[in-house]
């Protein structure tokens, strides 16, 4: 059985691509999504705003309610799924497609504490410039040794297909991308 449906947050601006992950300490779940409140406010003020924002909030499992959302990163790609894992209790790891100038490549950050996003680091350096929504976000998993394992799709001039890279320093740097499968057949 399930409890009564409850909103992730009450802001009427669009929300999409929600990802949920249980905190290893138990009792709470972290959710992250693409959030359009910054775009809505910018449009109302007749100001430019690129893409959307990456937002997150904690769900209290006992009450079934999400807390106040936190804007993790402004001006992100607005239409790709989000990878989510935990570096430890209260420390979500989030990876998503981000704007790096005109390129739509992938970023990652690890929280320093429950409401303290750490620095953003670049995962992929594909330089994929596309004025459209790829709808292909990254996948994230933690290796048994604590390494960050990320896979993603790209269709840039630099490389095409599905790729994998790993980080042994909590996402500050990544290995060279390796293709998954036969790139000539993708």
C-alpha positions as a LaTeX table, in Angstrom:
\begin{tabular}{lrrr}
\hline
Residue & $x$ (\AA) & $y$ (\AA) & $z$ (\AA) \\
\hline
Unk1 & 0.00 & 0.00 & 0.00 \\
Unk2 & 1.01 & 3.61 & $-0.44$ \\
Unk3 & 0.31 & 6.77 & 1.55 \\
Unk4 & $-1.63$ & 9.70 & 0.20 \\
Unk5 & 0.05 & 11.52 & $-2.72$ \\
Unk6 & 1.78 & 14.74 & $-1.64$ \\
Unk7 & 3.47 & 17.44 & $-3.74$ \\
Unk8 & 7.24 & 17.60 & $-3.91$ \\
Unk9 & 6.86 & 21.35 & $-3.37$ \\
Unk10 & 4.13 & 23.91 & $-3.76$ \\
Unk11 & 5.80 & 26.20 & $-6.30$ \\
Unk12 & 3.59 & 26.17 & $-9.42$ \\
Unk13 & 6.53 & 26.34 & $-11.86$ \\
Unk14 & 7.24 & 23.16 & $-13.79$ \\
Unk15 & 9.14 & 20.28 & $-12.25$ \\
Unk16 & 10.41 & 17.23 & $-14.12$ \\
Unk17 & 12.83 & 14.31 & $-14.10$ \\
Unk18 & 12.56 & 13.56 & $-10.36$ \\
Unk19 & 15.13 & 11.15 & $-8.93$ \\
Unk20 & 14.88 & 9.68 & $-5.42$ \\
Unk21 & 17.49 & 7.89 & $-3.32$ \\
Unk22 & 17.39 & 6.68 & 0.28 \\
Unk23 & 19.96 & 8.13 & 2.68 \\
Unk24 & 22.12 & 5.27 & 4.01 \\
Unk25 & 21.56 & 6.60 & 7.56 \\
Unk26 & 17.85 & 5.78 & 7.17 \\
Unk27 & 14.76 & 7.83 & 7.89 \\
Unk28 & 15.11 & 10.25 & 4.99 \\
Unk29 & 15.09 & 10.21 & 1.21 \\
Unk30 & 16.68 & 12.84 & $-1.01$ \\
Unk31 & 14.89 & 13.94 & $-4.16$ \\
Unk32 & 16.30 & 16.03 & $-6.98$ \\
Unk33 & 14.60 & 17.39 & $-10.09$ \\
Unk34 & 14.74 & 19.95 & $-12.89$ \\
Unk35 & 12.91 & 23.05 & $-11.68$ \\
Unk36 & 11.50 & 25.95 & $-13.73$ \\
Unk37 & 10.87 & 28.53 & $-10.96$ \\
Unk38 & 13.93 & 30.62 & $-11.96$ \\
Unk39 & 12.79 & 30.67 & $-15.58$ \\
Unk40 & 9.25 & 31.66 & $-14.59$ \\
Unk41 & 10.55 & 34.53 & $-12.42$ \\
Unk42 & 12.92 & 35.72 & $-15.16$ \\
Unk43 & 10.16 & 35.67 & $-17.78$ \\
Unk44 & 7.87 & 37.65 & $-15.46$ \\
Unk45 & 10.64 & 40.25 & $-15.07$ \\
Unk46 & 11.44 & 40.17 & $-18.81$ \\
Unk47 & 14.99 & 38.92 & $-18.14$ \\
Unk48 & 16.84 & 36.14 & $-19.98$ \\
Unk49 & 17.30 & 32.78 & $-18.28$ \\
Unk50 & 19.08 & 29.82 & $-19.84$ \\
Unk51 & 17.52 & 26.40 & $-19.29$ \\
Unk52 & 16.24 & 25.50 & $-15.85$ \\
Unk53 & 17.60 & 24.86 & $-12.36$ \\
Unk54 & 18.59 & 21.71 & $-10.55$ \\
Unk55 & 16.71 & 21.55 & $-7.24$ \\
Unk56 & 16.59 & 19.10 & $-4.38$ \\
Unk57 & 14.79 & 18.46 & $-1.10$ \\
Unk58 & 14.71 & 15.95 & 1.73 \\
Unk59 & 11.69 & 13.74 & 2.30 \\
Unk60 & 10.90 & 12.88 & 5.90 \\
Unk61 & 9.75 & 9.28 & 5.61 \\
Unk62 & 7.78 & 9.47 & 8.91 \\
Unk63 & 5.63 & 12.40 & 7.76 \\
Unk64 & 5.68 & 11.69 & 4.02 \\
Unk65 & 6.45 & 15.35 & 3.33 \\
Unk66 & 9.30 & 17.06 & 1.50 \\
Unk67 & 11.13 & 19.93 & 3.16 \\
Unk68 & 11.88 & 23.27 & 1.58 \\
Unk69 & 13.63 & 22.87 & $-1.79$ \\
Unk70 & 17.20 & 23.95 & $-2.32$ \\
Unk71 & 18.35 & 25.28 & $-5.69$ \\
Unk72 & 21.55 & 23.31 & $-6.30$ \\
Unk73 & 22.53 & 24.85 & $-9.66$ \\
Unk74 & 20.97 & 27.52 & $-11.86$ \\
Unk75 & 21.00 & 27.43 & $-15.67$ \\
Unk76 & 21.17 & 23.71 & $-16.39$ \\
Unk77 & 19.94 & 21.69 & $-19.32$ \\
Unk78 & 16.19 & 21.38 & $-18.82$ \\
Unk79 & 15.25 & 17.99 & $-20.09$ \\
Unk80 & 17.50 & 15.15 & $-18.99$ \\
Unk81 & 17.26 & 12.61 & $-16.21$ \\
Unk82 & 19.47 & 13.01 & $-13.16$ \\
Unk83 & 21.89 & 10.50 & $-11.62$ \\
Unk84 & 21.77 & 10.28 & $-7.83$ \\
Unk85 & 23.72 & 8.31 & $-5.21$ \\
Unk86 & 25.18 & 8.85 & $-1.73$ \\
Unk87 & 28.80 & 9.37 & $-0.68$ \\
Unk88 & 27.72 & 8.75 & 2.93 \\
Unk89 & 24.93 & 9.73 & 5.34 \\
Unk90 & 23.55 & 13.17 & 4.46 \\
Unk91 & 25.86 & 13.49 & 1.43 \\
Unk92 & 24.04 & 13.12 & $-1.90$ \\
Unk93 & 26.01 & 12.92 & $-5.13$ \\
Unk94 & 24.19 & 14.43 & $-8.11$ \\
Unk95 & 25.13 & 14.26 & $-11.80$ \\
Unk96 & 23.22 & 15.99 & $-14.59$ \\
Unk97 & 23.56 & 17.55 & $-18.04$ \\
Unk98 & 24.78 & 21.11 & $-17.57$ \\
Unk99 & 25.59 & 24.12 & $-19.71$ \\
Unk100 & 29.32 & 24.69 & $-20.17$ \\
Unk101 & 29.19 & 27.69 & $-22.48$ \\
Unk102 & 27.29 & 26.51 & $-25.55$ \\
Unk103 & 28.07 & 22.84 & $-24.80$ \\
Unk104 & 25.64 & 20.52 & $-22.98$ \\
Unk105 & 27.95 & 18.16 & $-21.14$ \\
Unk106 & 27.70 & 16.49 & $-17.72$ \\
Unk107 & 28.46 & 17.85 & $-14.26$ \\
Unk108 & 28.67 & 16.27 & $-10.83$ \\
Unk109 & 28.74 & 17.51 & $-7.26$ \\
Unk110 & 28.89 & 15.89 & $-3.87$ \\
Unk111 & 27.16 & 17.51 & $-0.92$ \\
Unk112 & 29.41 & 18.51 & 1.99 \\
Unk113 & 26.43 & 18.14 & 4.33 \\
Unk114 & 22.66 & 17.62 & 4.04 \\
Unk115 & 21.97 & 21.16 & 2.77 \\
Unk116 & 25.44 & 22.12 & 1.54 \\
Unk117 & 26.14 & 21.37 & $-2.13$ \\
Unk118 & 29.86 & 21.04 & $-2.77$ \\
Unk119 & 31.71 & 22.37 & $-5.81$ \\
Unk120 & 30.59 & 21.48 & $-9.32$ \\
Unk121 & 32.99 & 19.39 & $-11.42$ \\
Unk122 & 32.80 & 18.51 & $-15.10$ \\
Unk123 & 32.39 & 14.82 & $-15.96$ \\
Unk124 & 32.29 & 14.83 & $-19.76$ \\
Unk125 & 34.21 & 17.12 & $-22.06$ \\
Unk126 & 32.42 & 16.24 & $-25.28$ \\
Unk127 & 31.63 & 19.85 & $-26.26$ \\
Unk128 & 28.23 & 18.74 & $-27.54$ \\
Unk129 & 26.60 & 21.89 & $-28.87$ \\
Unk130 & 22.93 & 21.30 & $-29.54$ \\
Unk131 & 20.03 & 23.74 & $-29.46$ \\
Unk132 & 17.59 & 21.03 & $-28.46$ \\
Unk133 & 16.82 & 18.70 & $-25.59$ \\
Unk134 & 18.83 & 15.47 & $-25.81$ \\
Unk135 & 16.62 & 13.70 & $-23.19$ \\
Unk136 & 19.63 & 11.52 & $-22.29$ \\
Unk137 & 20.90 & 12.21 & $-18.79$ \\
Unk138 & 23.79 & 10.46 & $-17.09$ \\
Unk139 & 23.74 & 7.30 & $-14.99$ \\
Unk140 & 25.64 & 7.20 & $-11.68$ \\
Unk141 & 26.78 & 4.34 & $-9.45$ \\
Unk142 & 29.31 & 3.97 & $-6.65$ \\
Unk143 & 31.88 & 1.22 & $-6.92$ \\
Unk144 & 32.67 & $-0.98$ & $-3.93$ \\
Unk145 & 35.91 & 0.98 & $-3.58$ \\
Unk146 & 34.01 & 4.31 & $-3.36$ \\
Unk147 & 34.77 & 5.28 & $-6.95$ \\
Unk148 & 32.18 & 7.28 & $-8.88$ \\
Unk149 & 31.09 & 5.47 & $-12.05$ \\
Unk150 & 29.27 & 7.61 & $-14.65$ \\
Unk151 & 27.85 & 6.64 & $-18.05$ \\
Unk152 & 26.29 & 8.97 & $-20.61$ \\
Unk153 & 25.23 & 9.42 & $-24.21$ \\
Unk154 & 26.72 & 12.05 & $-26.51$ \\
Unk155 & 26.44 & 12.92 & $-30.17$ \\
Unk156 & 29.16 & 15.56 & $-30.40$ \\
Unk157 & 31.75 & 16.06 & $-33.10$ \\
Unk158 & 34.33 & 14.76 & $-30.62$ \\
Unk159 & 32.64 & 11.38 & $-29.94$ \\
Unk160 & 29.29 & 9.67 & $-30.49$ \\
Unk161 & 27.58 & 6.93 & $-28.51$ \\
Unk162 & 27.46 & 5.77 & $-24.91$ \\
Unk163 & 30.54 & 6.31 & $-22.76$ \\
Unk164 & 31.78 & 5.51 & $-19.27$ \\
Unk165 & 34.33 & 7.22 & $-17.01$ \\
Unk166 & 35.24 & 6.81 & $-13.37$ \\
Unk167 & 36.61 & 9.01 & $-10.61$ \\
Unk168 & 38.72 & 7.93 & $-7.65$ \\
Unk169 & 38.77 & 11.40 & $-6.06$ \\
Unk170 & 35.07 & 12.03 & $-5.37$ \\
Unk171 & 34.33 & 13.50 & $-8.79$ \\
Unk172 & 37.07 & 16.12 & $-8.92$ \\
Unk173 & 38.59 & 14.41 & $-11.98$ \\
Unk174 & 37.55 & 11.55 & $-14.26$ \\
Unk175 & 39.27 & 8.92 & $-16.36$ \\
Unk176 & 39.31 & 9.21 & $-20.13$ \\
Unk177 & 35.87 & 8.27 & $-21.53$ \\
Unk178 & 35.62 & 4.69 & $-22.80$ \\
Unk179 & 32.92 & 3.64 & $-25.28$ \\
Unk180 & 30.35 & 1.09 & $-24.21$ \\
Unk181 & 29.61 & $-1.32$ & $-27.03$ \\
Unk182 & 30.60 & $-0.76$ & $-30.61$ \\
Unk183 & 30.35 & 2.98 & $-31.42$ \\
Unk184 & 30.14 & 2.21 & $-35.16$ \\
Unk185 & 26.83 & 0.40 & $-34.55$ \\
Unk186 & 25.16 & 3.05 & $-32.42$ \\
\hline
\end{tabular}
